[in-house]
Amino acid sequence: MNILVLHGINLNMFGKRDPAQYGTTTLAEINASVIALGKELGAQVEAFQTNFEGAMAERIHRAHADGAHAVIINAGAWTHYSYGIRDALAILTCPIIEVHMSNIHAREAFRHVSVFAEIVKGQICGFGPDSYLLGLRAAVSAIQAGQP
């Protein structure tokens, strides 16, 4: 089972950016935790981060071509306005799990809206780095249940 974890704009700054909101865990630490849990769950996990919207869309296209079994995405600010990334995700036929470190519904009003909401299997937010681990567990469960 191959699962792709996508990190969007500014997420390479985890551990440095607004520790009150995002904590001090780095992106490398998050990736290591997700990859380790993936091994426990029988999944091969690949992580990808970019600050370039076109690169994100191309990586999603490649996930489709490669037959990824699930995609976990924290697109950062793109979540709230990138119809280009939304359209790329809509091409996928596998479960898509949206994750966020902070509770986007308890923050600024613009963060309450996800343009991905209608096409993702579900959304997990507010649990810090554990949001990714919960997202991975949800993805594996959806794959095992044969759910798109």
Secondary structure, 3 states (H helix, E strand, C coil): CEEEEEECCCHHHCCCCCHHHHCCCCHHHHHHHHHHHHHHHCCEEEEEECCCHHHHHHHHHHHHHHCCCEEEEECHHHHHCCHHHHHHHHHCCCCEEEEECCCHHHCCHHHHCCCCCCCCCEEEECCCCHHHHHHHHHHHHHHHCCCC
